[in-house]
């Protein structure tokens, strides 16, 4: 598989998913169907609210045109963003 080059090294899975959807003109329904995830699941990934289960990794790598190492890095940054948001004091 030819790895897709994503420009932002601080990018999360949500950032990458939203960028790819914009490039393709896809909706969340399109992504749900492509990946085979439950309705609304890619929306939660795109907002870095949850991370995907391993059963979705292969289809996500196909959709994003990336390898497993890159997917893992995106997922880790998504989790780190969520943890940082939780540690912020309420406004």
N, C-alpha and C positions, 0 to 999 in steps of 0.2 A: 504494500500500500504506500503510495506517495504521501508523505506527511505534509499536511497543510501548515504553512507558516503563519503563525499568529503573532502580531507585532508587539503586543503589550505583555511583558513578562509578569506583570502584576495582575493579569486577567484571571477572573474566576470562571467557573463553569457557566454561571449565569451570563457573564459578559460575553463569553464565546458563543453561547447558544443564541443570545439575542442578536449578535452580529451576524451569525450564519443565517438566522431566520430573515434578517433584513436583506442580506445579499440574495437570498433565494426568493424573497417575497412570500415566505411561508407563514402560516398562522400556527397557533398552538395545536389546533386540530390536525393540521398536516404533520406536525412533529409527533403528536400522540400516535397517529396511524403508522408513521415510518418506524418509530421505535417500538411500538406495541405496548406502550405504557398506559396505565389507567388515565382516564380523562382528567386533565388538570395537573397531572404529575410534572410534565415538562414546564408548566407555568411556575410551579414551586421551585424547580431547579433554576429557572431563569431569574428568579428573584432571590436566589441563594438562601431559600428557606429550608430546603432539604437537600440531601445528596442522593444520587441514584444508587440503587442496589446493583450488585455485581451482574445480575442477569441482564441488565440494560447496557452494560459497558460496550459490548461489541457493536450494537446498533448506534450508540452514541459516537463511537469512534468512526463508524462509517459516515454518519451524518455530518460530523465536524471535520472529517478527513484528517484525523490525527492518530497517533499511536497511543499505546497504553501508558507509556511514561508521561506523555503530555496530558492525557486525561487525568491521570493520578495527580499531577501538579495542579490542574484546574480545580479538582475536587478538594484538595488540601487547602488551597487558597479560599475556596468557598466556605469551608468549615472555619478557617481562621477569621474570615470576615464576620461570620455569624457570632463567633465567640467574642470578638472585639465589640460588636454591637451590643451584646448582652452585658458586657462589663462597663458600658457607659452609664453614668449616673442619669437618672431621669431629668428631663428638661424642666 
